[in-house]
Amino acid sequence: MPNNEQTAQPKIAVIGATSVDITIREAPDWMGHTGRDIYTRESMHALEAPIEMGLGGNGGAAAYVLGKLGLPVELLTSIGTDAPGQLVRGWLQQAGVRSIETMPADSTMVALSAVDGQGKRQGCLQHPGAKLDWLVSASDTEAAWLLVMVHSLVTPDELQTVHQTMRKFRQADRLIALDSGMGWILNRAEPKRIHALWGHAHVVIGTLDELSHWTGKKDPESVAQDILGHGAAHVVIKMGADGASYQSAVYAFSHQPAISIARSDRSIGAGDAFAGALVGSLATGQPLPIAVTNAQHVAAQVVESGRGVLAISPVNS
């Protein structure tokens, strides 16, 4: 954990994907029929709920939350020169996030999700946008913390670059938090590739499903102990409606129940908001149990609103 001599407002760098999330509620079932150059009665469908657009991508969402919490944050990501890219830049600027684009890109990642009337996910179409350059040296940023958000489209080969970046930051006495997924392409990686990343991470964050995949363990306590055994100092396990668990060399394994919310809507972005808020609390000196509680409150705000991270209230509002 950061000591009390650390500055009250340390800069946090986030590296990860950024996207525009588009949500269609109660989408029609005729999607995929033969296309035509004209609209027909069969191809038209009235949506009762408006189309929703928001900021997505694990890096962009986490950085946005940190900015809204009033912390100095910079985002290393890939954003295109297209219209979605203009939207993304505007949202990040409003939150006070400094965007550092790792390489030129024509297109921005866009995810089109369909959810049912209760906000449960039915399916997703995603344009990945340009690849992210994961090779970042400690001299590229003055940040005291680096939050590495490894998304599910990262290839096993790219993990070697992620490893190089994390090793350089750790050698420069910077603190690193790692949140990695497991789906799509990333789950093809050998677990030992992820274990190597844990050895450079001050904090490892992930869902129980993700971390179970990489550890081969099922219960949260066994998962946490396995990750600590690979060199991480702290482990925080996101468990959705079941709350969160955590363990470190200082704190014995503990579980916090989920924050009570008035209503539950779509959870898209809640996990990324959790990671951002957790690192923000740790970076400003909060003890691990308090940081987990703070992260749960922010994630609950996302789920309750159903509007993603753009629903996060500004600091002191």
N, C-alpha and C positions, 0 to 999 in steps of 0.2 A: 504494500500500500504506500501511497505517497506520504512523506513525512511532513511535519508541521512547518518546516522551513521552506517548503516549496511555495512558489507564488500562488496567490489565491485564484488567479485566473490564467492557468497555463493554456497555451495553444494546443489544440488537438487537430491532428491531420487524419482524415478519413480517406481510404482508398477502396474503391468499389464501383459498382455499376450505377448508372443513373438513367431513369426512364420516365416516360409519361404513361400513367396507368389510366386506361379507359374502362369503365364498368357499364355493362348493360344488365339491367335487372329484368328477370323473367323474359329472356330472349325467346324468339319463336323457334320452332323445331324444324323449319324448312331450310335452314342454312345448309348450303351445299348442293342445292338443286341446280340444274343447268342454267348458266348465265345468259342474259339477253342484253341487248343494247337499249332496251326500253323498259320502263316500269309497267308491270301488269297488275291486275287485281290480286293475282296469286302471290306476287312478289312483294306486295306492300303489306306492312304490318304496323299497327299503331302501338307505340310503347306508352304505357301509362306513366311510367317513371322517366324523368329526363336522363339523358346520357350524362354520366359523371366523369370528370377528368381530374387527375391528381398527380402528385409527384411520387414516383416509384423508384425502384432500383435500391438494392440494399445500402450502397454507399450514399446515394443522394438523400434517401429518407433519413438515415442516421445523422448525416451532416445537418440536414434541415432542423432536426430536433435539437441538436446541440446549439445551433444558432438561435433558435427560439428560446432556449434556456439561458441565453445571454452569454454564452461562452465563445471565445475566439476560436474559429474553426476554419480549416481550409479543406477542400475536397479535390482529390486527385482522381479524375474520371475521364470518360469519353462522352462528349456531347456533340451532336451534329450541327451543321449550319442550316438545317431544315426548320420548318415551323415548330415541330415539337421541341427542338433544341432551344428556340426562342422562349417558349413557355417555361422550360426547365430553368434556364438562366434567370428569368424574371422571378420565379419562385425562390430560388436560392439567394438572389440578391436581396429580396424582401426580408429574408431571415438573417441576413448579415453573413452569409457564407461566401468565402472567397473561392471561386472555382478555378482550378488549375487543370486544364485539359491535357492529357498525356500524349495525345497525337491527333493530327487533323482528322476530321470525320465528316462525311457527307450526310449521314443519317444518324438519328438518335434511337436508342432502344425504345420500343413502344410495346406495351402489353394490353391486349384487349380481352377482358375477362367477362364471362357471363355468370351471373349469380341468380339464385332463386329468390322468391319473395322474402325469405328469412335471411338473405345475405350469404347463404352457403354457396361455395364455388361449384360451378357446373363444368367449366372448361376455360381454356385460355389460348389465345393466339398471340405469338410473340415474334416481333422483329428484333433480332439481337443488336443491331447497330454495329458500330466499329468495335474491334477488340480493344481492350484496355491494356496499356503498357504497365505491367506490374513491377518493373525494375525501377525502384525509387531509392536513391541514396539518402543517408541521413543528412547530407549537406544540402539536399534539395529543399529542406524545410527547417524552420526553427522550432517546430512543434516538440513539446515534451512527451506527448503521447501519440501513438499511431494506432488507429483502429482499422484493422484489416478485415474487410467484408468479402470473403471468397464466395462468389455466387455459383449456382449450379451448372453454368455453361463453361466454367473453367476446365480446361483439359488437363489431364495428368502431367503433360509436359510443361504447362504453364506453372504448375506447382513448384517446379524447381526455381523459377524466377521469383515467385512469392517467398520461397525459402531464403534466397539471397538477400532480398529486401529486408526481411525480418532479422536475419543474422546481422546485417550492417547496422540496423537501428539498435539492436540489443548491445552490440559492441560499443556504440556511442553513448551508452548509459541512458537510452530512451526507454520508455515503458510501452509495451505493445499489448493490445487486446485483439484477440482473433475470434471471429464468428464465421464459421464455414458451414455450408450446406452439404448436401449429399446427392441431390437429384440429377436427372438428365445425364450430362456428360461426366460431371465430377465423380459420381459414384463408381466409375470405372477405375478410379485410382486405387492402388494398393493402400491399405490402411497405414502402412509404415510411412508413406509419403505425408500423411496428415500428422502422424505421431512426431515426425521430425519438426513440423511447424510448432507443435505444442511445446517443444523444448525451448523455443525462443519467446514464448508468450507469457506475459505476466498474468494475463487473464484469458481463459478460454470460455467462450459463450456458445451455446448451441441448444437446439431442441433435444428432447430425450430421444426421439427417433434418430436424429442425425448422429448424436454422440454414441448411441447404442450401435449404430451401423459401424462406426470407426473403432469402437472398443470391443465389440462382440459381447458386451454385457447388457443386461436387461433392466435391472433395478437401478434407480438413480444413485444410490450410495456407492455401488460397485463401479458405476460409470465414472463418478467423480474421483474415486480413489485411483482408478486406472490412469486417468488423465494427469493427476498430480504425480503419479509415478513416472510419467514421461517428462517431467520437468516444469510443468506449469505451476505458478504460485497460487492461483485462485481458479475455481471452476464455478460457473453459474449455468444451471440447466433450466431452460425455458420449457414450461409444461402447460401452457395455454390456460384452459379453464381449471386446471389442477394447480395453478400457481407456479412457483419456482423453487428450486433447491440450490444449495450452494455449499462449498467447503473450501478450506484453505489450510495452510499450516497454522494459522492463528485461530480460525473458527472451525469447530467440529461440524460434521455434516448436519445440516438443518433444512427444514422445509417451511416455506411460507405459503399459506393458502392464497388463492387468487383474490384480487380486490373486487369487492361487490360493485356491480354496475346496475343501473336502472333498466337498461335494455341492451341486447346483444345484436349487433349488426355485423357486416363483413369484417373480417380480421386482417385483411390485406394491409401490410405495412406495420402491424403491431409488433412483430418480432424485431424488425429493424429499429423501430422507435425505442423498444426495450433496450437494445444494445447501445444506442446512442445515449440514452438517459443514464444507463448504468455507468458507462465510461465517463460521462460528464460528472457524475457524483464522485466516483473514485478519484478522478483527476483533481478535484477540488478538496480532497482530504476526507470525504465521508467514509466511515467504516463500512465494510462489506454488507452487513445486514441492512443498514440504512440505504445503501446504494441499491440493493435489490428491491427494497420497498418502493423507493422513488421510481425505479424503472417499471415496476408493476403499475404504479399509478399512471404513468405516461402511456403505457401500452393499453391500459383499460380505457383511457380517454379516446384512443384511436378506435377501439372496438365499439365503444358506446356510440360514437358519432357516426360510424359507417362511412366517413369521408377521408380516411387515410391520415397521413401525417399532417396534411394541411389544416387539420382540425386542432392541432396542438396550440394551446394558448400561449401568447408571448409571455416572456418573463415579466413579473411584476404587473401583469394585467389583471 
